[in-house]
Every structure is written in C-alpha cells, then in structure tokens.
Amino acid sequence: MTVPDPSGPGRGRDGLRPAPLPPPDQTAFRQALRIAAARPWLFAVSMALFATFYALPLLSGIVQRAVFDTLSGHARAGLNVWTLVALWFGAQILPLVFSYFTPWAFGTFTSASRLMIRTNMMGWIMFARGARPSPGTPGEALSRFRDDVAEVIAFIEGWAETFGQAVFAVLALWIMWGINSTVTFAVIAPMILMVFITQKITAGVHRYSRVAREAEARVTSFVGETFTAVQAVRVAGAETRVLDRLADLNETRRLTAVRHRIYVTLLDTFGAGTSSLALGLVLLLAAGSMRSGDFSVGDFTLFAAYVGAATSAPRWLGRLLARKRTADVALMRIERLLGDAPRDRMTEVTPQGPEPTGHHSPLQTLEVRAMTCRHGGGEGRGVEDVSFTLSRGTVTIVTGRVGAGKTTLLRGLLGLLPVQSGAVFWNGEAVADPATFLVPPRCAYTGQTPRLFTESLADNIAMGLDLSAEDMDRAVRLAVLEDDVSRLAEGLQTRVGTRGVTLSGGQVQRSAAARMFARRTDLLVFDDASSALDIRTEHAFWTRLFSQKDDRPTCLAVSHRLEAYRRADQILVMDGGRIVARGDLRTLLAESPLFHEIWSETVRASGQGGGAPAAVPVH
C-alpha cells in the first residue's frame, strides 16, 4: 500500500489529503490563550510552579560548584563541608517536593480545561439553533472529542514545559556568562544552530501530522461502525473483507504515523546532539582556562550540570512548535464538527444551555406554510411547497410510497433538516427556529429508527427526567410495554444493550414511544412508530393513546397501518415530495386513486378486511 503524499493536492487511495489550515484567528496560540484566560489564577500558579521546578537545578549546580572548589582548594566557598552537604541534600529534596505539587496544579488546570472544551462542544451540538447534520460519522466525531481535544491541551502543556526550560536556560546562561563569557558562548552557538534546524523539521511535522490524524480518525470511525453492524457483516458473509479493509486502514495509519514520528524523533536527536556538541566545546575551551587558574574544577562541574538542560531549550521550543502544528489541525477538525460556532465557544467557563424560546402557550393550531426542504440544500429529493394545519386533539397521518418525502416532511418541520423556504406557526405566531422551539414541553418526537442507550430500560425512558413511579407506569402503559417489562429479568432496571440489542424491534419502538409519552407534551410526532407491532398490540397502542381521561393528544405520524388510517382525522397523501391528496379515510378512498392503491396493498399484506368502517370511535 502506498501512503498519500501529504504535500500534494490530490487524494490518496483512502481519500486522505492535507486538511486546510484554520483561519489566522483560530490558530492554536489564540485558542490556548483563551483557555488559559478561562482560569487565569490556576494557570498562573501552574506556570510559576513549573518555572520554579525547572529553575531548582540551578541551586544544585551552584552548591556542586562550591563543594568541588572547597575540596580542590582552588577557591574558598566560605562554608564548611557539613553545611555544603546539607545544602546539597536540600538542592536534591526541593525538586522532589515541587515534582509533586507542580503536576498536581497543572493537572488540575488541564483536566478542568478538557472538561470545559468537551462540555462546550457537546452543548453547541445539542443546543445550537437550526438543523445541524453531523459532518462525519459518529466515530469521527468521537475522535474529535477525544484525540483532537487532547492535542489542544497537549499544546498548552508544552507551554509550561517550554517556559520552565526557557527560565532555566536564561538564568543558567546568565550565571555561566558571569563566570566565563568565552566558554558560555560555546554553549550559545549550538543553540542558535538548533533554532534553524528546528524550523526546518517542524515543517515536516506539520505536513505529516495532518494526514496521520486523518488516518487515525478513519480507523476509529471504521471500527465504531463495524461494532454496530456485526450482524449485517455476518449475514453478508463479509467478515474477511471487513478485516482486510481494517488492515488497509491500519497500514495507512501506521505508515503516516511512522513518518510523523520520524520528524518528531529528529527533533530529539538533534537536541541531544546539540547538548553533546556544546559540552565538547566547553571541554576544549575550558582546558586552557583551567591550566591558567581562571576556570576552577567547581566552575567546570557547574557548566557540566547546566549545559545539557540549557542547550535543550531550543529542542523544547521545537517540540512546542510541532505541537502547535498538530493543535492547528486538531482545531480545524473541531471547527468542522461545530460548524458556525463562535470562536470563543470552546472556552466559555459557564456552558450555555438552550436559548429561551418564550413562554409555553398550549397548542391550539400548528400551521406549516409552503415548506420546501431538499436533501443537501440543492435540487435533490425532499419535499416541495408543503402546507397543512394541525388542530388541537386531532390525528394527522402522513402516508405515501417509499421515497415520497414523508420522513423528510417530519424532520424539516422539527428543524432537524435545513429548510430552504416556508414557515411554521404555533398558535398563529411564527416559529423562528423549530429545532429549539418544537421540543418538550411543546413537542416530543420518535424517529423511524429509535435510538436507545446502553443503559437500563428505565433510564432510556426517563432520559434524565426525575420521573415519579406514577409517571413511569403511565408511560409504560401507554406504550403497551407492561407485559414485556414483567418478562424482563430485572424489569425496568434491565440493561438493554447497545442500541437496545437485547430487545425486539417492537420493544425498541415502544420503549422510544414510552420516552415520548413521559414528556407529557402538546404535540406527538412519530415516524412509523408502530411498524414492528403485531395487529393486536397496535390496536391496544392506539386505543390507549386516545382513551386518556386528562387530555387527548395532538398527533402527527407517518404510518402505513390500517389502524392508524382508521384513527386519523386527516390523512396527507404524499407523492414526489408533494401533498397530492388530503382528507379522512372515506374521502380518500373515494377520491384518491393513489391512496386507494396504498390501502388495498396494505389490506392484502395484513390479511384484514378492506372496507372502511362507517364510524370509528377515537375516544
């Protein structure tokens, strides 16, 4: 397998190519400053501790110099041997003390920053206005939350390390310059060389960090999708091909990661070489000064103690620049996930909840006027110029053949898909943003493919609500789920597995319906919520829904079931993305050839009688 060239404009075999850099205001430096400003005192204390921790070896070098000068007799330390020994031990113990408190303080800062960024990212995805389709797969989104946030924080960690090394280097060079400027210059020269080498190497780090990150995200995404599609893979007999594909993706990741790692290792290698070169120059230049008595044994031990750490400062700077390049890519990927989020969204100290949508006025009418919603926003499939009205307490069923636009109609109404034109009115008032308005307590929705979490059945129904036993029982009863619950090993506390894998299709649908009923909303919107139910259970489902004593709900549902048609006050028949007929069951059977065909096909498939009853009680 060949690895796509990260410097070229085209795509490789796996579609990998360098991602564009983020705009100047969104570089890692600016975002890191915002993150630090979110907790300024904690950040300042952490940086001060890092500077102190890295500067403490200066004391050790000074004491070491005094010890050797005293023992050698080349200089008078002014202290007795025991005092020097005590200072020596103190110089060794203090770094141990700071080595505990420094990581603790900075670890607190970085942990809080990770939580802040991830919470703000999730908050924007949950609460932002308008339809927000994901730009990638769930696995890619997970990679952004986990790996890309970690890269941004790693860049800030690099600040602390580089700052500490810089403090040590400046103080060490100042002390050494005061002892012997000529020998000190031999330390500085390799450091200047290292700066130029670092600039060249970090360019390669930047190029390969982008493709390595994309390759890693593709592996994560593929593994995540494979776990959720094991049954489909086995039914298709595609196990070997799936594993081969995973091997290809892993090979691409391995090769790009190796190239990226080579450049990072080069930084460390040149840094170590620079330290050795500087120490060699110190030996050469110090030899003559030591013979003349201008350079003592203690001076030499101090220089030897300082040279390695002082000359590594450019290496740490190079690492910081490499992390900055990687953090730029990570931020670009996060921004792609968040879409049009404000630049300071990631660094908000107080997470923002949903925007206020006004007081809750009970539903009387919901009107949709001339709504057009196309997939992708272009000329693709969708719904065109759709208008209808729902009145309180009525049942509206949307039907039509496959691809007629039924699901798109519901998702466009609820703001889950971008709408190109049209408006929604709640009690005669225009709804500015259906995505944040048509939510509990106004509206509850169950999709065509309900989503359950790997938690207990009770947790899936409550979804964070503090439901009383009475409310839980009501939701379970309305969903015709009580018999199923009684047969589960742990009742409502039974864990349902990934996406409800331990439940049948009908049980998953009714669990999602119970979640919807638990919200006690004015409007219920569900998409084929009874498609997996048998005739008897479906009859009980609709009967219970409309026999409530407190208040009859308003329903908008996609369905192809006879029971739903018979319960409907209004049926909308869709074809080609438009409503081509509307009315009650009898009217449509008499006036709509398309609906008559759909009805007849449904009757034949169900094995029931096909006549429309004279009257259908709905209470």
C-alpha positions in Angstrom: 0.0 0.0 0.0 1.2 3.5 -0.8 0.8 6.4 1.6 -0.7 9.5 0.1 1.7 12.3 -0.2 0.7 14.9 2.4 2.3 17.7 0.4 0.4 17.0 -2.8 -3.0 18.4 -3.8 -4.7 15.1 -4.6 -6.3 12.3 -2.6 -4.6 9.0 -1.9 -6.1 5.6 -2.0 -8.1 6.1 1.2 -9.1 9.7 0.3 -6.5 11.2 2.6 -5.2 14.6 1.9 -3.8 17.5 3.9 -6.6 19.5 5.5 -6.5 23.3 5.0 -5.1 25.3 7.9 -7.6 27.1 10.1 -8.1 30.9 9.6 -5.5 33.1 11.4 -7.8 34.0 14.3 -8.3 30.3 15.1 -4.7 29.2 15.4 -3.7 27.2 18.5 -1.9 30.1 20.1 -5.1 32.2 20.2 -7.3 29.4 21.4 -4.7 28.4 24.0 -4.7 32.0 25.4 -8.5 31.8 25.6 -8.3 28.5 27.5 -5.7 30.0 29.9 -7.8 33.1 30.4 -10.8 30.9 31.4 -8.9 30.0 34.6 -6.2 32.7 34.9 -5.1 32.2 38.5 -4.8 28.4 38.2 -2.8 28.8 35.0 -0.5 31.5 36.5 0.2 29.3 39.6 0.9 26.3 37.4 3.3 28.3 35.2 5.1 29.7 38.3 5.5 26.2 39.8 6.8 24.9 36.5 9.3 27.8 36.3 10.5 27.2 39.9 10.7 23.4 39.4 12.9 23.8 36.3 15.0 26.5 37.9 15.8 24.5 41.1 18.7 22.6 39.4 20.4 26.0 39.3 20.8 25.8 43.0 22.1 22.2 42.8 24.8 23.4 40.3 25.9 26.3 42.5 26.2 24.1 45.6 28.0 21.5 43.5 30.5 24.1 42.3 31.1 25.3 45.9 31.7 21.7 47.1 34.3 20.9 44.4 36.0 24.2 44.8 36.3 23.6 48.5 37.6 20.1 48.1 40.0 21.1 45.4 41.3 24.1 47.2 41.1 26.3 44.1 38.5 28.5 45.7 37.2 29.3 49.1 33.4 28.5 49.4 33.1 30.3 52.7 31.2 27.4 54.2 32.2 24.3 56.0 31.9 20.8 54.4 28.8 19.9 56.5 27.0 23.0 55.5 27.7 22.2 51.9 26.5 18.7 52.4 23.2 20.0 53.9 22.8 22.4 51.0 23.4 19.6 48.6 20.7 17.4 50.1 18.4 20.4 50.2 19.0 21.0 46.5 18.0 17.4 45.8 15.0 17.3 48.1 13.3 20.6 46.9 12.9 19.3 43.3 11.1 16.2 44.7 8.7 18.5 46.6 8.0 20.6 43.6 7.7 17.5 41.4 4.6 16.6 43.4 2.9 20.0 43.6 3.7 21.1 40.0 2.0 18.2 38.2 -0.9 18.4 40.7 -1.6 22.1 40.0 -1.2 21.8 36.2 -3.1 18.5 36.1 -6.0 20.2 37.8 -5.8 23.0 35.2 -5.6 20.7 32.2 -8.4 18.4 33.5 -10.7 21.3 34.0 -9.9 22.7 30.6 -10.6 19.3 28.9 -13.9 19.2 30.6 -14.7 22.8 29.7 -13.9 22.3 26.0 -15.8 19.0 25.6 -18.8 20.3 27.6 -19.0 23.4 25.4 -18.6 21.3 22.2 -21.4 19.0 23.2 -23.5 22.0 24.4 -23.2 23.6 21.0 -24.2 20.4 19.1 -27.1 19.9 21.5 -28.5 23.5 21.7 -27.3 25.4 18.7 -30.1 26.9 16.5 -31.1 25.3 13.3 -30.6 21.9 11.7 -27.1 20.6 12.4 -26.3 17.5 10.4 -23.0 15.8 11.5 -20.2 16.4 9.1 -18.9 12.8 9.5 -19.6 9.5 11.2 -20.0 9.0 14.9 -16.6 7.5 15.1 -15.0 10.7 13.5 -16.9 12.8 16.0 -15.6 10.7 18.9 -12.1 11.2 17.5 -12.6 15.0 17.6 -13.9 14.9 21.2 -11.2 12.6 22.4 -8.0 12.9 20.3 -8.3 16.5 19.0 -9.1 18.0 22.4 -6.2 16.1 23.8 -3.9 17.6 21.2 -5.0 21.1 22.0 -4.4 20.5 25.7 -1.0 18.9 24.9 0.0 22.1 23.2 -0.8 24.1 26.4 1.2 21.5 28.4 4.1 22.2 26.0 3.8 25.9 27.0 4.6 25.1 30.7 7.5 22.8 29.8 9.0 25.2 27.4 8.5 28.1 29.7 10.3 26.2 32.5 13.1 25.3 30.2 13.4 28.8 29.0 13.6 30.2 32.6 16.3 27.7 33.4 18.3 28.4 30.2 18.2 32.2 30.7 19.3 32.0 34.3 21.9 29.3 33.6 23.5 31.3 30.7 23.5 34.5 32.9 25.3 32.6 35.7 27.8 31.0 33.3 28.4 34.3 31.5 29.4 35.8 34.8 31.9 33.0 35.3 33.4 32.8 31.8 31.9 34.6 28.8 34.1 32.8 26.2 33.1 29.3 27.4 29.5 30.4 27.6 29.5 31.5 24.0 30.5 27.9 23.1 27.2 26.9 24.7 25.1 29.5 22.9 26.4 28.8 19.4 25.0 25.3 19.1 21.7 26.6 20.5 21.4 29.1 17.6 22.1 26.3 15.1 19.4 24.2 16.8 16.8 27.0 16.2 17.4 26.9 12.4 17.3 23.1 12.3 14.1 23.1 14.4 12.3 25.4 11.9 13.1 23.0 9.0 12.0 19.9 10.9 8.7 21.4 12.2 7.6 21.9 8.6 7.7 18.2 8.1 5.9 17.6 11.4 3.1 19.8 10.2 2.7 18.1 6.9 2.6 14.6 8.3 0.6 15.4 11.4 -2.4 16.3 9.2 -2.5 13.0 7.3 -1.7 11.0 10.4 -4.6 12.5 12.2 -7.0 11.9 9.3 -5.8 8.3 9.0 -6.3 7.7 12.7 -9.8 9.1 12.6 -10.7 6.8 9.7 -9.7 3.8 11.7 -11.7 4.9 14.7 -14.7 5.6 12.6 -14.5 2.2 10.8 -14.1 0.2 14.0 -17.1 2.1 15.5 -19.3 1.4 12.5 -18.2 -2.3 12.4 -19.1 -2.9 16.0 -22.7 -1.6 15.4 -23.1 -3.7 12.2 -21.7 -7.1 13.2 -24.9 -8.8 12.3 -25.1 -7.2 8.9 -21.5 -8.2 8.2 -22.1 -11.8 9.2 -25.3 -12.0 7.1 -23.5 -10.7 4.1 -20.6 -13.1 4.7 -18.2 -10.1 4.5 -16.1 -10.9 7.6 -12.9 -11.4 5.7 -13.4 -8.3 3.5 -14.1 -6.2 6.5 -11.0 -7.4 8.3 -9.0 -6.7 5.1 -10.3 -3.2 4.9 -9.4 -2.6 8.5 -5.9 -3.9 7.8 -5.6 -1.5 4.9 -6.7 1.4 7.1 -4.3 0.4 9.9 -1.4 0.1 7.4 -2.1 3.6 6.2 -2.3 4.9 9.7 1.0 3.0 10.6 2.9 4.5 7.7 1.8 8.0 8.2 2.3 7.8 12.0 5.9 6.4 11.4 6.7 9.3 9.1 5.3 11.8 11.6 7.2 10.1 14.4 10.5 10.2 12.4 10.3 14.0 12.2 9.5 14.3 15.9 12.4 11.9 16.8 14.7 14.1 14.6 14.0 17.0 16.9 15.0 15.0 20.0 18.1 13.6 18.1 19.4 17.0 17.1 18.6 18.3 20.6 20.7 15.6 22.2 23.5 16.1 19.6 23.5 19.8 20.3 24.0 19.1 24.1 26.9 16.8 23.3 28.4 19.3 20.9 28.1 22.1 23.5 29.7 20.0 26.3 32.6 19.1 23.9 33.2 22.8 23.2 33.1 23.5 26.9 35.8 20.9 27.5 38.0 22.2 24.7 37.8 25.9 25.7 37.9 25.2 29.5 41.1 23.2 29.3 43.3 26.3 28.8 41.5 28.4 31.4 41.8 25.6 33.9 45.6 25.4 33.4 45.9 29.2 34.0 43.7 29.0 37.1 40.9 31.2 35.6 38.5 28.2 35.5 38.2 26.1 38.6 37.0 22.5 38.9 33.9 23.8 40.5 33.3 26.1 37.5 33.6 23.1 35.2 31.1 21.0 37.3 28.6 23.9 37.2 29.0 24.2 33.4 28.6 20.4 33.0 25.5 20.5 35.2 23.9 23.3 33.2 24.9 22.6 29.6 22.6 19.7 29.0 19.4 21.4 30.2 20.3 24.8 28.8 21.0 23.6 25.3 17.8 21.6 25.3 15.7 24.8 25.4 15.6 25.0 21.6 14.6 21.4 21.4 11.6 22.1 23.7 10.8 25.1 21.6 10.8 22.8 18.6 8.5 20.4 20.3 6.2 23.2 21.1 6.1 24.3 17.5 5.4 20.8 16.4 2.6 20.5 18.9 1.3 23.8 17.7 1.1 22.5 14.2 -0.7 19.4 15.4 -3.0 21.5 17.5 -3.8 23.7 14.5 -5.0 20.6 12.6 -7.0 19.4 15.7 -8.7 22.8 16.0 -9.6 22.8 12.3 -11.2 19.4 12.8 -13.1 20.6 15.8 -14.3 23.7 14.0 -15.5 21.4 11.1 -17.6 19.5 13.7 -19.0 22.6 15.3 -19.8 24.4 12.1 -20.6 28.1 12.6 -19.9 28.1 16.4 -18.5 31.4 17.7 -14.7 31.5 18.1 -14.9 31.7 21.9 -17.5 28.9 22.2 -14.9 26.3 23.2 -13.6 28.4 26.1 -16.9 29.5 27.8 -16.4 29.0 31.5 -20.2 28.6 32.0 -21.8 26.2 29.5 -24.6 27.7 27.6 -27.9 25.9 27.6 -30.7 26.3 25.0 -31.8 29.8 24.2 -35.1 30.9 25.7 -38.0 30.3 23.3 -40.7 32.2 25.1 -43.5 31.1 27.4 -45.3 27.8 26.8 -48.7 28.5 25.2 -50.7 25.3 24.9 -51.1 24.1 21.3 -54.3 25.2 19.5 -53.1 25.1 15.9 -49.8 24.2 14.2 -49.6 25.5 10.7 -46.9 24.7 8.0 -46.9 27.1 5.1 -45.1 26.4 1.8 -42.2 24.4 3.3 -39.5 23.3 0.9 -36.8 21.0 2.3 -34.3 19.3 -0.1 -31.6 16.9 0.9 -28.2 18.7 0.7 -30.0 22.0 0.0 -29.8 21.6 -3.8 -32.0 20.1 -6.4 -32.1 16.7 -4.8 -35.0 14.8 -3.3 -37.1 16.2 -0.5 -40.4 18.0 -0.1 -41.7 20.9 -2.2 -44.2 23.7 -1.2 -45.9 21.6 1.5 -48.7 23.2 3.5 -51.0 21.8 6.2 -52.6 22.6 9.5 -53.0 20.6 12.7 -55.7 21.4 15.2 -55.6 20.5 18.9 -56.7 17.0 19.7 -56.6 15.7 16.1 -54.7 12.9 14.5 -52.9 13.5 11.2 -51.4 10.6 9.4 -48.8 11.1 6.6 -48.6 8.3 4.1 -47.3 7.5 0.6 -45.0 5.2 -1.2 -41.3 4.8 -0.4 -39.3 7.9 -1.2 -42.4 10.2 -1.3 -40.8 12.5 1.3 -42.7 11.5 4.5 -39.8 11.4 6.8 -38.2 14.5 5.3 -41.5 16.3 6.0 -41.4 15.5 9.7 -37.7 16.2 10.1 -38.0 19.5 8.2 -40.9 20.6 10.3 -38.9 19.8 13.5 -35.8 21.7 12.3 -33.8 18.5 12.1 -33.0 19.2 8.4 -32.3 22.6 6.8 -35.3 24.2 5.2 -34.9 26.3 2.1 -38.3 28.1 2.3 -41.5 28.2 4.2 -42.6 28.9 7.8 -44.1 27.2 10.8 -46.7 28.9 13.0 -47.6 27.9 16.6 -51.0 29.3 17.5 -50.6 31.8 14.7 -47.2 33.1 15.8 -44.2 32.4 13.5 -41.6 29.9 14.9 -38.1 31.4 14.3 -36.2 28.2 15.0 -38.2 25.0 15.1 -35.1 23.0 16.2 -35.2 24.7 19.6 -38.9 25.5 19.8 -40.5 22.2 19.0 -39.1 20.4 22.0 -40.7 19.4 25.3 -43.0 20.6 26.8 -44.4 21.6 23.4 -43.4 18.6 21.2 -41.9 15.1 21.5 -40.6 13.0 18.6 -39.8 9.4 17.9 -37.8 8.7 14.8 -38.1 6.0 12.2 -35.1 4.2 13.8 -35.3 4.8 17.5 -32.1 5.3 19.4 -31.6 3.5 22.8 -28.6 3.8 25.0 -26.6 1.0 26.7 -28.4 1.7 30.0 -31.4 0.4 31.8 -34.8 0.5 30.2 -35.9 3.0 32.9 -33.0 5.3 32.1 -33.8 5.1 28.4 -37.4 6.1 29.1 -36.6 8.9 31.6 -33.6 10.3 29.7 -32.6 12.3 32.7 -36.1 13.3 33.9 -36.9 12.7 37.5 -40.0 10.6 36.8 -42.3 9.5 39.6 -43.4 5.9 39.8 -46.8 7.0 38.6 -45.4 8.9 35.6 -43.2 5.9 34.6 -46.1 3.5 34.9 -48.3 5.8 32.7 -45.6 6.0 30.0 -45.1 2.2 30.1 -48.8 1.5 29.9 -49.5 4.0 27.0 -46.6 2.3 25.1 -48.2 -1.2 25.7 -45.0 -2.3 27.3 -46.0 -3.5 30.7 -46.2 -7.2 29.8 -42.8 -7.0 28.2 -41.3 -5.4 31.3 -42.8 -8.1 33.5 -41.0 -10.7 31.5 -37.6 -9.0 31.6 -35.1 -10.4 34.2 -34.8 -7.1 36.1 -37.9 -5.3 34.9 -37.3 -1.7 34.2 -33.8 -1.9 35.5 -32.8 -4.4 32.8 -29.9 -3.1 30.7 -31.0 -3.0 27.0 -27.5 -3.3 25.4 -26.1 -1.3 22.6 -28.9 0.4 20.7 -31.4 -1.9 22.5 -29.9 -5.1 21.0 -31.4 -7.3 23.8 -34.9 -6.1 22.8 -37.1 -7.0 19.8 -37.8 -4.4 17.1 -41.3 -3.8 18.5 -40.0 -3.5 22.1 -37.5 -0.9 20.9 -40.2 1.1 19.2 -42.5 1.0 22.2 -39.6 1.9 24.5 -39.0 5.0 22.4 -42.7 5.7 22.4 -42.7 5.5 26.3 -39.9 8.0 26.3 -42.1 10.3 24.2 -45.2 9.8 26.4 -43.1 10.5 29.6 -42.7 14.1 28.4 -46.4 15.0 28.5 -46.2 17.3 25.5 -48.9 19.0 23.5 -47.8 17.5 20.2 -46.6 14.0 19.5 -44.7 13.4 16.3 -43.6 9.9 15.4 -42.3 8.2 12.3 -43.7 4.7 11.7 -43.7 4.1 15.5 -46.0 1.0 15.1 -44.4 -0.6 12.0 -42.9 -3.5 14.1 -46.0 -4.2 16.1 -48.5 -7.0 15.6 -52.1 -6.1 14.9 -53.3 -6.8 18.5 -50.6 -4.7 20.1 -51.0 -1.9 17.6 -54.8 -1.8 18.3 -54.0 -1.5 22.1 -51.4 1.2 21.3 -53.8 3.5 19.5 -56.7 2.7 21.8 -54.8 3.6 24.9 -53.3 6.7 23.3 -56.7 8.2 22.6 -58.6 7.0 25.7 -56.7 9.2 28.1 -59.0 11.0 30.6 -56.9 14.1 31.1 -56.5 15.3 27.6 -56.5 13.8 24.1 -53.1 14.4 22.4 -52.4 16.0 19.1 -50.6 13.6 16.8 -48.7 13.9 13.6 -47.4 10.5 12.4 -46.0 8.7 9.4 -47.8 5.3 9.1 -48.9 2.7 6.6 -51.1 0.7 9.1 -54.8 0.3 8.8 -55.3 1.1 12.5 -53.7 4.4 12.0 -55.8 5.3 8.9 -59.0 4.4 10.8 -58.0 6.7 13.7 -57.0 9.6 11.6 -58.9 12.9 11.4 -56.8 13.9 8.5 -54.6 11.8 6.1 -51.9 13.5 4.0 -51.0 11.5 0.9 -47.6 12.3 -0.5 -46.0 11.6 -3.9 -42.8 13.1 -5.3 -42.3 15.3 -2.3 -45.7 17.0 -2.5 -49.0 16.5 -0.8 -51.3 15.2 -3.6 -54.4 14.4 -1.6 -55.8 15.1 1.9 -58.9 14.2 3.8 -60.3 11.5 6.1 -60.3 7.8 5.3 -63.7 7.7 3.5 -62.9 10.8 1.4 -59.6 9.5 0.2 -60.9 6.0 -0.6 -63.5 7.6 -2.8 -61.4 10.4 -4.4 -57.7 9.4 -4.4 -56.6 6.6 -6.7 -53.1 6.6 -5.2 -54.4 6.2 -1.7 -56.9 3.6 -2.8 -53.9 1.6 -4.2 -51.9 2.0 -0.9 -55.0 1.0 1.2 -55.6 -2.1 -1.0 -52.0 -3.2 -0.8 -51.9 -2.7 3.0 -55.1 -4.7 3.3 -53.7 -7.6 1.3 -50.4 -7.6 3.2 -52.2 -7.6 6.6 -54.9 -10.2 5.7 -57.6 -8.0 7.1 -60.9 -6.9 5.6 -60.7 -3.9 3.4 -63.8 -1.9 3.9 -63.7 1.4 5.7 -66.0 1.3 8.8 -69.0 3.5 9.0 -67.7 5.2 12.1 -64.5 4.9 14.1 -64.6 5.9 17.7 -61.3 7.5 18.8 -62.0 8.0 22.5 
